[in-house]
Amino acid sequence: PPKQTQTMMLNCSFESQCATWFMQGGWQVFTPLLDCGHKTDLVVSDGPSFYRIQTKTLATATKDVEVPNLWKGSDIDYVIYFAKGSNYWGWIIPAFTQSKMKLKNAGGARFQHTKTSFLKAFHSL
């Protein structure tokens, strides 16, 4: 497949990985049929609470990276970043309102690429 298609498929695989881990942790997971500018990849619920999630990938192995706010004007609760080409780590951060922020300063939680680490990080927020 063309490079652009491969990139899109890889990025979607991270959304699927999040959905799987949430479901294995007992969460309900919903995916929008049509996003239409809301920038929501997943909606997760533990029953009484619902959270809008956006997933992103980073082509870096450092948490010192500055990330742009790509969800301005939408009601995202958390952004989940996956570092591609690294030792499989990620970072869950509350959506911020500034135009950009260093990932390590965003007040989130880092996780290793495992269900247990991911769920522990999400529950810590």
N, CA, C and O atoms as a GROMACS GRO file, in nm:
protein
  500
    1PRO      N    1   0.083  -0.121   0.000
    1PRO     CA    2   0.000   0.000   0.000
    1PRO      C    3   0.087   0.126   0.000
    1PRO      O    4   0.203   0.123   0.042
    2PRO      N    5   0.031   0.235  -0.047
    2PRO     CA    6   0.106   0.361  -0.045
    2PRO      C    7   0.144   0.401   0.098
    2PRO      O    8   0.079   0.360   0.194
    3LYS      N    9   0.250   0.480   0.110
    3LYS     CA   10   0.303   0.522   0.241
    3LYS      C   11   0.195   0.590   0.326
    3LYS      O   12   0.185   0.562   0.446
    4GLN      N   13   0.115   0.677   0.265
    4GLN     CA   14   0.010   0.749   0.339
    4GLN      C   15  -0.093   0.650   0.397
    4GLN      O   16  -0.141   0.669   0.508
    5THR      N   17  -0.125   0.546   0.322
    5THR     CA   18  -0.219   0.445   0.369
    5THR      C   19  -0.159   0.367   0.485
    5THR      O   20  -0.228   0.340   0.584
    6GLN      N   21  -0.032   0.331   0.474
    6GLN     CA   22   0.035   0.259   0.582
    6GLN      C   23   0.036   0.341   0.710
    6GLN      O   24   0.012   0.288   0.818
    7THR      N   25   0.064   0.471   0.699
    7THR     CA   26   0.066   0.559   0.816
    7THR      C   27  -0.072   0.564   0.881
    7THR      O   28  -0.084   0.555   1.003
    8MET      N   29  -0.176   0.579   0.798
    8MET     CA   30  -0.313   0.585   0.851
    8MET      C   31  -0.349   0.454   0.922
    8MET      O   32  -0.411   0.457   1.028
    9MET      N   33  -0.311   0.342   0.864
    9MET     CA   34  -0.342   0.212   0.925
    9MET      C   35  -0.269   0.194   1.057
    9MET      O   36  -0.327   0.141   1.153
   10LEU      N   37  -0.145   0.237   1.065
   10LEU     CA   38  -0.070   0.227   1.190
   10LEU      C   39  -0.135   0.313   1.298
   10LEU      O   40  -0.152   0.269   1.412
   11ASN      N   41  -0.172   0.436   1.262
   11ASN     CA   42  -0.237   0.525   1.359
   11ASN      C   43  -0.369   0.466   1.407
   11ASN      O   44  -0.400   0.475   1.526
   12CYS      N   45  -0.446   0.407   1.318
   12CYS     CA   46  -0.573   0.345   1.358
   12CYS      C   47  -0.549   0.225   1.449
   12CYS      O   48  -0.631   0.195   1.535
   13SER      N   49  -0.436   0.156   1.430
   13SER     CA   50  -0.408   0.041   1.515
   13SER      C   51  -0.389   0.084   1.660
   13SER      O   52  -0.423   0.008   1.752
   14PHE      N   53  -0.337   0.204   1.683
   14PHE     CA   54  -0.322   0.253   1.820
   14PHE      C   55  -0.459   0.284   1.882
   14PHE      O   56  -0.480   0.260   2.001
   15GLU      N   57  -0.552   0.336   1.802
   15GLU     CA   58  -0.688   0.357   1.852
   15GLU      C   59  -0.750   0.223   1.891
   15GLU      O   60  -0.815   0.212   1.996
   16SER      N   61  -0.731   0.122   1.807
   16SER     CA   62  -0.784  -0.011   1.837
   16SER      C   63  -0.720  -0.070   1.962
   16SER      O   64  -0.786  -0.138   2.041
   17GLN      N   65  -0.590  -0.045   1.979
   17GLN     CA   66  -0.520  -0.095   2.098
   17GLN      C   67  -0.579  -0.033   2.224
   17GLN      O   68  -0.603  -0.102   2.323
   18CYS      N   69  -0.603   0.099   2.220
   18CYS     CA   70  -0.667   0.167   2.335
   18CYS      C   71  -0.803   0.108   2.364
   18CYS      O   72  -0.836   0.077   2.479
   19ALA      N   73  -0.884   0.091   2.259
   19ALA     CA   74  -1.019   0.036   2.277
   19ALA      C   75  -1.013  -0.102   2.341
   19ALA      O   76  -1.091  -0.133   2.431
   20THR      N   77  -0.919  -0.185   2.296
   20THR     CA   78  -0.904  -0.320   2.351
   20THR      C   79  -0.867  -0.314   2.498
   20THR      O   80  -0.928  -0.383   2.580
   21TRP      N   81  -0.768  -0.233   2.531
   21TRP     CA   82  -0.726  -0.224   2.671
   21TRP      C   83  -0.838  -0.172   2.761
   21TRP      O   84  -0.858  -0.223   2.871
   22PHE      N   85  -0.912  -0.071   2.713
   22PHE     CA   86  -1.025  -0.020   2.792
   22PHE      C   87  -1.128  -0.130   2.816
   22PHE      O   88  -1.174  -0.149   2.928
   23MET      N   89  -1.164  -0.203   2.709
   23MET     CA   90  -1.264  -0.309   2.724
   23MET      C   91  -1.214  -0.419   2.817
   23MET      O   92  -1.291  -0.470   2.898
   24GLN      N   93  -1.087  -0.455   2.807
   24GLN     CA   94  -1.033  -0.556   2.896
   24GLN      C   95  -1.032  -0.509   3.041
   24GLN      O   96  -1.031  -0.591   3.133
   25GLY      N   97  -1.033  -0.377   3.061
   25GLY     CA   98  -1.038  -0.320   3.195
   25GLY      C   99  -1.180  -0.296   3.245
   25GLY      O  100  -1.198  -0.237   3.352
   26GLY      N  101  -1.280  -0.340   3.169
   26GLY     CA  102  -1.419  -0.327   3.212
   26GLY      C  103  -1.491  -0.201   3.167
   26GLY      O  104  -1.604  -0.176   3.209
   27TRP      N  105  -1.428  -0.121   3.082
   27TRP     CA  106  -1.490   0.002   3.032
   27TRP      C  107  -1.578  -0.028   2.912
   27TRP      O  108  -1.553  -0.123   2.837
   28GLN      N  109  -1.682   0.054   2.894
   28GLN     CA  110  -1.758   0.052   2.770
   28GLN      C  111  -1.683   0.143   2.673
   28GLN      O  112  -1.632   0.248   2.712
   29VAL      N  113  -1.677   0.104   2.546
   29VAL     CA  114  -1.605   0.181   2.446
   29VAL      C  115  -1.698   0.208   2.329
   29VAL      O  116  -1.763   0.117   2.277
   30PHE      N  117  -1.704   0.333   2.288
   30PHE     CA  118  -1.787   0.375   2.176
   30PHE      C  119  -1.699   0.445   2.073
   30PHE      O  120  -1.606   0.516   2.108
   31THR      N  121  -1.730   0.423   1.946
   31THR     CA  122  -1.657   0.492   1.839
   31THR      C  123  -1.758   0.573   1.759
   31THR      O  124  -1.866   0.524   1.727
   32PRO      N  125  -1.724   0.695   1.726
   32PRO     CA  126  -1.816   0.778   1.647
   32PRO      C  127  -1.836   0.722   1.506
   32PRO      O  128  -1.740   0.677   1.443
   33LEU      N  129  -1.959   0.724   1.459
   33LEU     CA  130  -1.984   0.686   1.320
   33LEU      C  131  -1.935   0.796   1.227
   33LEU      O  132  -1.886   0.769   1.117
   34LEU      N  133  -1.948   0.920   1.272
   34LEU     CA  134  -1.905   1.034   1.194
   34LEU      C  135  -1.847   1.136   1.291
   34LEU      O  136  -1.917   1.182   1.382
   35ASP      N  137  -1.723   1.172   1.273
   35ASP     CA  138  -1.656   1.264   1.365
   35ASP      C  139  -1.695   1.408   1.337
   35ASP      O  140  -1.730   1.482   1.429
   36CYS      N  141  -1.690   1.448   1.213
   36CYS     CA  142  -1.736   1.580   1.168
   36CYS      C  143  -1.680   1.695   1.252
   36CYS      O  144  -1.754   1.784   1.294
   37GLY      N  145  -1.549   1.694   1.275
   37GLY     CA  146  -1.484   1.805   1.343
   37GLY      C  147  -1.481   1.799   1.493
   37GLY      O  148  -1.424   1.889   1.555
   38HIS      N  149  -1.538   1.697   1.554
   38HIS     CA  150  -1.536   1.688   1.701
   38HIS      C  151  -1.405   1.631   1.754
   38HIS      O  152  -1.377   1.641   1.873
   39LYS      N  153  -1.327   1.572   1.667
   39LYS     CA  154  -1.193   1.522   1.699
   39LYS      C  155  -1.195   1.417   1.810
   39LYS      O  156  -1.104   1.411   1.893
   40THR      N  157  -1.298   1.335   1.809
   40THR     CA  158  -1.312   1.229   1.907
   40THR      C  159  -1.286   1.095   1.840
   40THR      O  160  -1.356   1.058   1.746
   41ASP      N  161  -1.186   1.022   1.889
   41ASP     CA  162  -1.157   0.889   1.836
   41ASP      C  163  -1.236   0.783   1.910
   41ASP      O  164  -1.287   0.689   1.849
   42LEU      N  165  -1.245   0.797   2.042
   42LEU     CA  166  -1.316   0.702   2.126
   42LEU      C  167  -1.393   0.778   2.234
   42LEU      O  168  -1.354   0.887   2.276
   43VAL      N  169  -1.502   0.719   2.278
   43VAL     CA  170  -1.571   0.764   2.400
   43VAL      C  171  -1.571   0.642   2.491
   43VAL      O  172  -1.614   0.534   2.451
   44VAL      N  173  -1.524   0.660   2.614
   44VAL     CA  174  -1.520   0.549   2.708
   44VAL      C  175  -1.605   0.584   2.830
   44VAL      O  176  -1.618   0.700   2.867
   45SER      N  177  -1.662   0.480   2.890
   45SER     CA  178  -1.749   0.501   3.006
   45SER      C  179  -1.728   0.389   3.106
   45SER      O  180  -1.713   0.272   3.071
   46ASP      N  181  -1.727   0.430   3.233
   46ASP     CA  182  -1.724   0.332   3.342
   46ASP      C  183  -1.863   0.313   3.400
   46ASP      O  184  -1.879   0.248   3.504
   47GLY      N  185  -1.964   0.367   3.335
   47GLY     CA  186  -2.103   0.361   3.381
   47GLY      C  187  -2.156   0.501   3.400
   47GLY      O  188  -2.227   0.552   3.312
   48PRO      N  189  -2.123   0.567   3.512
   48PRO     CA  190  -2.174   0.702   3.534
   48PRO      C  191  -2.098   0.811   3.460
   48PRO      O  192  -2.153   0.918   3.434
   49SER      N  193  -1.972   0.787   3.424
   49SER     CA  194  -1.890   0.892   3.362
   49SER      C  195  -1.851   0.855   3.220
   49SER      O  196  -1.827   0.738   3.189
   50PHE      N  197  -1.847   0.956   3.134
   50PHE     CA  198  -1.805   0.939   2.995
   50PHE      C  199  -1.687   1.031   2.968
   50PHE      O  200  -1.683   1.144   3.017
   51TYR      N  201  -1.591   0.982   2.889
   51TYR     CA  202  -1.472   1.061   2.855
   51TYR      C  203  -1.447   1.053   2.705
   51TYR      O  204  -1.450   0.946   2.645
   52ARG      N  205  -1.424   1.170   2.647
   52ARG     CA  206  -1.388   1.178   2.505
   52ARG      C  207  -1.237   1.166   2.493
   52ARG      O  208  -1.162   1.237   2.560
   53ILE      N  209  -1.193   1.077   2.405
   53ILE     CA  210  -1.052   1.046   2.390
   53ILE      C  211  -1.006   1.074   2.247
   53ILE      O  212  -1.076   1.042   2.151
   54GLN      N  213  -0.890   1.133   2.236
   54GLN     CA  214  -0.823   1.146   2.107
   54GLN      C  215  -0.690   1.074   2.118
   54GLN      O  216  -0.620   1.088   2.219
   55THR      N  217  -0.653   0.998   2.016
   55THR     CA  218  -0.524   0.930   2.016
   55THR      C  219  -0.433   0.994   1.913
   55THR      O  220  -0.478   1.036   1.806
   56LYS      N  221  -0.306   1.002   1.946
   56LYS     CA  222  -0.205   1.061   1.858
   56LYS      C  223  -0.080   0.974   1.864
   56LYS      O  224  -0.057   0.903   1.961
   57THR      N  225   0.001   0.982   1.760
   57THR     CA  226   0.130   0.915   1.761
   57THR      C  227   0.240   1.018   1.750
   57THR      O  228   0.222   1.126   1.693
   58LEU      N  229   0.353   0.983   1.806
   58LEU     CA  230   0.471   1.069   1.803
   58LEU      C  231   0.585   0.992   1.738
   58LEU      O  232   0.604   0.873   1.764
   59ALA      N  233   0.660   1.060   1.655
   59ALA     CA  234   0.776   0.998   1.591
   59ALA      C  235   0.902   1.037   1.667
   59ALA      O  236   1.001   1.082   1.608
   60THR      N  237   0.898   1.018   1.798
   60THR     CA  238   1.010   1.054   1.884
   60THR      C  239   1.023   0.954   1.997
   60THR      O  240   0.928   0.882   2.028
   61ALA      N  241   1.138   0.949   2.056
   61ALA     CA  242   1.159   0.859   2.170
   61ALA      C  243   1.176   0.937   2.299
   61ALA      O  244   1.216   0.880   2.401
   62THR      N  245   1.147   1.066   2.297
   62THR     CA  246   1.167   1.149   2.416
   62THR      C  247   1.036   1.211   2.464
   62THR      O  248   0.950   1.246   2.383
   63LYS      N  249   1.023   1.225   2.594
   63LYS     CA  250   0.904   1.290   2.650
   63LYS      C  251   0.921   1.442   2.656
   63LYS      O  252   0.832   1.513   2.702
   64ASP      N  253   1.036   1.489   2.609
   64ASP     CA  254   1.064   1.633   2.608
   64ASP      C  255   1.006   1.702   2.484
   64ASP      O  256   1.027   1.821   2.464
   65VAL      N  257   0.934   1.628   2.404
   65VAL     CA  258   0.878   1.681   2.280
   65VAL      C  259   0.765   1.781   2.309
   65VAL      O  260   0.691   1.765   2.406
   66GLU      N  261   0.753   1.881   2.225
   66GLU     CA  262   0.644   1.978   2.236
   66GLU      C  263   0.532   1.932   2.142
   66GLU      O  264   0.555   1.906   2.024
   67VAL      N  265   0.411   1.922   2.197
   67VAL     CA  266   0.298   1.874   2.118
   67VAL      C  267   0.199   1.989   2.094
   67VAL      O  268   0.173   2.068   2.184
   68PRO      N  269   0.144   1.995   1.971
   68PRO     CA  270   0.047   2.100   1.941
   68PRO      C  271  -0.093   2.062   1.987
   68PRO      O  272  -0.126   1.943   1.999
   69ASN      N  273  -0.174   2.160   2.013
   69ASN     CA  274  -0.314   2.140   2.046
   69ASN      C  275  -0.390   2.126   1.915
   69ASN      O  276  -0.414   2.225   1.846
   70LEU      N  277  -0.427   2.005   1.881
   70LEU     CA  278  -0.500   1.977   1.757
   70LEU      C  279  -0.649   1.956   1.781
   70LEU      O  280  -0.721   1.912   1.691
   71TRP      N  281  -0.696   1.987   1.901
   71TRP     CA  282  -0.836   1.964   1.937
   71TRP      C  283  -0.906   2.091   1.981
   71TRP      O  284  -1.015   2.086   2.039
   72LYS      N  285  -0.845   2.208   1.953
   72LYS     CA  286  -0.907   2.336   1.993
   72LYS      C  287  -1.051   2.345   1.945
   72LYS      O  288  -1.084   2.310   1.832
   73GLY      N  289  -1.137   2.391   2.035
   73GLY     CA  290  -1.277   2.409   2.000
   73GLY      C  291  -1.360   2.283   2.014
   73GLY      O  292  -1.480   2.285   1.985
   74SER      N  293  -1.300   2.174   2.057
   74SER     CA  294  -1.377   2.051   2.078
   74SER      C  295  -1.372   2.016   2.227
   74SER      O  296  -1.295   2.073   2.303
   75ASP      N  297  -1.454   1.923   2.266
   75ASP     CA  298  -1.467   1.888   2.407
   75ASP      C  299  -1.393   1.759   2.442
   75ASP      O  300  -1.451   1.668   2.502
   76ILE      N  301  -1.268   1.751   2.405
   76ILE     CA  302  -1.187   1.633   2.435
   76ILE      C  303  -1.150   1.635   2.583
   76ILE      O  304  -1.118   1.740   2.638
   77ASP      N  305  -1.154   1.519   2.647
   77ASP     CA  306  -1.113   1.509   2.787
   77ASP      C  307  -0.967   1.468   2.800
   77ASP      O  308  -0.893   1.525   2.880
   78TYR      N  309  -0.925   1.368   2.722
   78TYR     CA  310  -0.788   1.317   2.731
   78TYR      C  311  -0.731   1.292   2.592
   78TYR      O  312  -0.803   1.258   2.498
   79VAL      N  313  -0.600   1.309   2.582
   79VAL     CA  314  -0.527   1.274   2.461
   79VAL      C  315  -0.428   1.165   2.500
   79VAL      O  316  -0.354   1.177   2.598
   80ILE      N  317  -0.427   1.059   2.421
   80ILE     CA  318  -0.336   0.947   2.445
   80ILE      C  319  -0.233   0.946   2.333
   80ILE      O  320  -0.267   0.931   2.216
   81TYR      N  321  -0.108   0.963   2.371
   81TYR     CA  322   0.002   0.964   2.275
   81TYR      C  323   0.075   0.830   2.279
   81TYR      O  324   0.100   0.776   2.386
   82PHE      N  325   0.108   0.778   2.162
   82PHE     CA  326   0.193   0.660   2.148
   82PHE      C  327   0.320   0.702   2.076
   82PHE      O  328   0.315   0.766   1.971
   83ALA      N  329   0.434   0.666   2.132
   83ALA     CA  330   0.562   0.696   2.069
   83ALA      C  331   0.596   0.582   1.973
   83ALA      O  332   0.619   0.469   2.015
   84LYS      N  333   0.600   0.615   1.844
   84LYS     CA  334   0.637   0.515   1.744
   84LYS      C  335   0.789   0.504   1.739
   84LYS      O  336   0.860   0.601   1.762
   85GLY      N  337   0.836   0.387   1.710
   85GLY     CA  338   0.978   0.366   1.691
   85GLY      C  339   1.060   0.377   1.818
   85GLY      O  340   1.181   0.399   1.812
   86SER      N  341   0.997   0.362   1.933
   86SER     CA  342   1.070   0.369   2.060
   86SER      C  343   1.054   0.235   2.129
   86SER      O  344   1.023   0.133   2.066
   87ASN      N  345   1.074   0.235   2.257
   87ASN     CA  346   1.056   0.112   2.334
   87ASN      C  347   0.911   0.096   2.380
   87ASN      O  348   0.885   0.046   2.489
   88TYR      N  349   0.820   0.141   2.297
   88TYR     CA  350   0.677   0.123   2.319
   88TYR      C  351   0.626   0.184   2.448
   88TYR      O  352   0.582   0.114   2.539
   89TRP      N  353   0.632   0.314   2.455
   89TRP     CA  354   0.572   0.384   2.568
   89TRP      C  355   0.467   0.480   2.515
   89TRP      O  356   0.461   0.509   2.396
   90GLY      N  357   0.386   0.528   2.606
   90GLY     CA  358   0.284   0.626   2.572
   90GLY      C  359   0.262   0.721   2.687
   90GLY      O  360   0.319   0.705   2.795
   91TRP      N  361   0.178   0.820   2.663
   91TRP     CA  362   0.150   0.922   2.763
   91TRP      C  363   0.003   0.960   2.752
   91TRP      O  364  -0.046   0.986   2.642
   92ILE      N  365  -0.067   0.963   2.863
   92ILE     CA  366  -0.207   1.007   2.867
   92ILE      C  367  -0.208   1.142   2.936
   92ILE      O  368  -0.161   1.156   3.048
   93ILE      N  369  -0.264   1.242   2.868
   93ILE     CA  370  -0.269   1.376   2.926
   93ILE      C  371  -0.411   1.431   2.920
   93ILE      O  372  -0.488   1.397   2.830
   94PRO      N  373  -0.446   1.516   3.017
   94PRO     CA  374  -0.572   1.589   3.004
   94PRO      C  375  -0.558   1.686   2.887
   94PRO      O  376  -0.451   1.743   2.866
   95ALA      N  377  -0.663   1.705   2.812
   95ALA     CA  378  -0.660   1.800   2.700
   95ALA      C  379  -0.629   1.939   2.756
   95ALA      O  380  -0.690   1.982   2.854
   96PHE      N  381  -0.536   2.008   2.693
   96PHE     CA  382  -0.499   2.142   2.740
   96PHE      C  383  -0.549   2.247   2.642
   96PHE      O  384  -0.583   2.215   2.528
   97THR      N  385  -0.555   2.373   2.686
   97THR     CA  386  -0.610   2.479   2.603
   97THR      C  387  -0.504   2.563   2.532
   97THR      O  388  -0.536   2.634   2.436
   98GLN      N  389  -0.378   2.556   2.577
   98GLN     CA  390  -0.271   2.631   2.512
   98GLN      C  391  -0.251   2.578   2.370
   98GLN      O  392  -0.295   2.468   2.338
   99SER      N  393  -0.185   2.655   2.286
   99SER     CA  394  -0.164   2.612   2.148
   99SER      C  395  -0.060   2.500   2.138
   99SER      O  396  -0.064   2.422   2.042
  100LYS      N  397   0.032   2.491   2.235
  100LYS     CA  398   0.128   2.380   2.239
  100LYS      C  399   0.183   2.369   2.380
  100LYS      O  400   0.176   2.463   2.460
  101MET      N  401   0.238   2.252   2.409
  101MET     CA  402   0.292   2.227   2.543
  101MET      C  403   0.391   2.112   2.536
  101MET      O  404   0.377   2.020   2.455
  102LYS      N  405   0.491   2.118   2.623
  102LYS     CA  406   0.582   2.003   2.634
  102LYS      C  407   0.506   1.887   2.698
  102LYS      O  408   0.438   1.904   2.799
  103LEU      N  409   0.521   1.773   2.639
  103LEU     CA  410   0.448   1.655   2.687
  103LEU      C  411   0.475   1.629   2.835
  103LEU      O  412   0.382   1.597   2.910
  104LYS      N  413   0.599   1.643   2.877
  104LYS     CA  414   0.633   1.615   3.017
  104LYS      C  415   0.573   1.716   3.114
  104LYS      O  416   0.570   1.690   3.235
  105ASN      N  417   0.526   1.830   3.064
  105ASN     CA  418   0.466   1.933   3.150
  105ASN      C  419   0.314   1.935   3.144
  105ASN      O  420   0.251   2.022   3.203
  106ALA      N  421   0.255   1.841   3.073
  106ALA     CA  422   0.111   1.845   3.048
  106ALA      C  423   0.028   1.783   3.160
  106ALA      O  424  -0.095   1.779   3.151
  107GLY      N  425   0.092   1.735   3.266
  107GLY     CA  426   0.017   1.684   3.380
  107GLY      C  427  -0.045   1.548   3.358
  107GLY      O  428  -0.149   1.517   3.416
  108GLY      N  429   0.016   1.467   3.276
  108GLY     CA  430  -0.039   1.337   3.246
  108GLY      C  431   0.032   1.224   3.315
  108GLY      O  432   0.102   1.243   3.415
  109ALA      N  433   0.014   1.105   3.260
  109ALA     CA  434   0.074   0.985   3.317
  109ALA      C  435   0.134   0.903   3.203
  109ALA      O  436   0.071   0.880   3.101
  110ARG      N  437   0.258   0.859   3.224
  110ARG     CA  438   0.327   0.778   3.125
  110ARG      C  439   0.292   0.632   3.147
  110ARG      O  440   0.269   0.589   3.260
  111PHE      N  441   0.289   0.554   3.038
  111PHE     CA  442   0.263   0.411   3.049
  111PHE      C  443   0.354   0.334   2.953
  111PHE      O  444   0.397   0.387   2.850
  112GLN      N  445   0.381   0.211   2.989
  112GLN     CA  446   0.448   0.118   2.898
  112GLN      C  447   0.341   0.053   2.813
  112GLN      O  448   0.223   0.056   2.848
  113HIS      N  449   0.380  -0.006   2.704
  113HIS     CA  450   0.286  -0.060   2.607
  113HIS      C  451   0.229  -0.194   2.655
  113HIS      O  452   0.247  -0.297   2.591
  114THR      N  453   0.160  -0.189   2.770
  114THR     CA  454   0.090  -0.306   2.823
  114THR      C  455  -0.045  -0.262   2.877
  114THR      O  456  -0.063  -0.146   2.915
  115LYS      N  457  -0.138  -0.354   2.880
  115LYS     CA  458  -0.271  -0.324   2.932
  115LYS      C  459  -0.265  -0.275   3.076
  115LYS      O  460  -0.327  -0.174   3.110
  116THR      N  461  -0.191  -0.345   3.160
  116THR     CA  462  -0.184  -0.311   3.302
  116THR      C  463  -0.128  -0.171   3.322
  116THR      O  464  -0.183  -0.092   3.399
  117SER      N  465  -0.020  -0.140   3.256
  117SER     CA  466   0.042  -0.008   3.269
  117SER      C  467  -0.050   0.102   3.215
  117SER      O  468  -0.061   0.208   3.275
  118PHE      N  469  -0.115   0.075   3.102
  118PHE     CA  470  -0.208   0.172   3.041
  118PHE      C  471  -0.324   0.203   3.136
  118PHE      O  472  -0.354   0.319   3.162
  119LEU      N  473  -0.388   0.099   3.186
  119LEU     CA  474  -0.504   0.120   3.274
  119LEU      C  475  -0.465   0.187   3.405
  119LEU      O  476  -0.538   0.272   3.456
  120LYS      N  477  -0.351   0.151   3.458
  120LYS     CA  478  -0.302   0.217   3.580
  120LYS      C  479  -0.280   0.365   3.555
  120LYS      O  480  -0.316   0.448   3.638
  121ALA      N  481  -0.220   0.400   3.441
  121ALA     CA  482  -0.196   0.540   3.407
  121ALA      C  483  -0.328   0.614   3.391
  121ALA      O  484  -0.342   0.726   3.440
  122PHE      N  485  -0.424   0.554   3.323
  122PHE     CA  486  -0.552   0.622   3.301
  122PHE      C  487  -0.626   0.644   3.433
  122PHE      O  488  -0.682   0.751   3.456
  123HIS      N  489  -0.625   0.545   3.519
  123HIS     CA  490  -0.693   0.557   3.649
  123HIS      C  491  -0.624   0.656   3.743
  123HIS      O  492  -0.685   0.703   3.839
  124SER      N  493  -0.498   0.687   3.715
  124SER     CA  494  -0.427   0.781   3.802
  124SER      C  495  -0.464   0.927   3.774
  124SER      O  496  -0.431   1.016   3.852
  125LEU      N  497  -0.533   0.950   3.664
  125LEU     CA  498  -0.567   1.089   3.627
  125LEU      C  499  -0.697   1.134   3.684
  125LEU      O  500  -0.739   1.247   3.662
   0.00000   0.00000   0.00000
